[in-house]
Amino acid sequence: MMLNEKQKRLKELLEKNINSTERIGTAIAITGSWGVGKTYFWNKFLEEVTKKEIKDKKDFYYEASRVDYKSVFDCRKYAYISLFGIENLSDLKNAICTKLTLNPYAKIDSNKWEFSQLFKNTVSQFKDMKVSQYGVSASAKILESLLFLQVKDAIICFDDFERMSNKLDIKDVMGLANQLKLEKNCQVILILDESKTEDKNKEKYAEYKEKLIDETIKITSVEPLIRENAKDIDGKLVDLMVEFAEKLEIHNFRFFQKVIKLYKQFLEQLPEQVAYSTKEIILVRILQGYLIEDYGQSLNVGWNNFTTEKAMEILEQTNDDDLNKVTHNLFNKLNNIHYKFTGSSDGWFIQFKNWFEQKDQSNRDILYSLANSELISERFELLKERKKKLWNEFWNNQIGGDFPKKLYESTVPLISVENIENLDFTCTILNKLGAVELANELSDKIYQWIDKELKEDQLSFIDNFASWKRSKNNFYEYIDKYQEEHLYEGLPSLLETVHQYTINNGWSPKHIRSLEIASKNDWKELLFEKIPNDERFQYVNSNLIASKMIKQSMKPELNQDIKKMIIKIYEEKGQESEFYKNYMNYLIARLDD
């Protein structure tokens, strides 16, 4: 049943009951998973049907028609009750009394009379007074009972069953709901996630459900919430989010709240005129990032799975392993939603991966530059689409003899934005198809590009293209060899790195790299020679610096190795004499202080 059909069904049920002469109410349960938008569905429904009644009444030409018009919703009394924080039946009744008012979505009609809110609140506070000699407590209970008498012919909505206090028994709630339905001619709405209700309460709810609930309306889609909160986002992109939610069965709007918020934050940093393709790839990468962050463990996927080669392996696998089946099904769904989820690991992919892993503090600046670069120009987008079409033809057995040349020509202009695995895979396919000369030409151009980038900024290139390599290939071997031969080029010394971190409280990717490659001898020289003789460290001592560096936050995963090296250095020094042995053992003991 579609959402509008559910709204129509709910309207029919309530109207039929309210207009009935039997004077017996109804109870309707609105159920669905946590975060799917059950409360939103109810509030939106009540607002829309109420405002339509008011509009219909205004549209009548004759006053007599307005008088004769039988309102169903706009004239009803209404109370919305959150069960969160209510601890007993008396408080629940009191909450209904104090919150019962004319339909909040209807315009205030001065001809309609009700207890004032001030009076109801006063009685609510008065009930807690206890002066037994004069019977104040008893009188307050009488007043509370009198106030409860007004609760009739009303719509009462109970929400937050999942957050209900364990002091409040669900059988009391259901019993009261039954009383409101049968004795007070009320229309009772219960909003709950049946699967999340506490075990004992779940049993009791199931027991009362058959006796109390007349109809259940299940909400299964977050589409209305997505559309409501993404009104200022391109319609096609909203459709993409809705399709993502439906096909992946993500029924928690809080997931999409994060997606929409982050998408808007990034969009604010871009120029006013941004190509649709840019907006699209930003949204795809944000959806991808939060999918990995929130569901990666259960779905057995991470960033490393999302390259063309890896994606194709997953899409083609026939392994009977349950975990592999889950991943295979996920990639099939993602590929059907948008090919860029599984068939494109461009600059956006790399930067968003870094952003989600918080590798670089200036990622937003990088993304801004990226959005204004040639990388996302229409020319590149056309080239990418052309290459995508070629791969689709390849995997669907539709290629001809000119495929190698077309693949080569579509890949060369994209060398600087492609993932190295994808470039290597393209070379492999050209070789497999017998186009050895084209494969060699493409390979030479890739080497030229890598060489140029390494010479311009070794660290930046490695961080963007080779810091998370997943397979062995000649291009990675070339990069590794270059790193080995130019290990210290452009890098600060370990002394400069430690000074920047401990004294200046700052660092850069180059300092992290310097820390990564520092040897035991580098640390020994630092602690015993350089720090003691550098006036910049005059107010700190070598052992204090050592204590700070084994807890550094530039790259915490290095800390255990750094600590082991420093302890080894101290132990070796301790072998010189008994004195140094005791001295070094003392320094080792102080490292964790």
Summary of the structure (lengths in Angstrom):
residues: 593
radius of gyration: 34.1
end to end distance: 64.0
largest distance: 110.6
contacts: 1717
relative contact order: 0.05
helix: 64%
strand: 5%
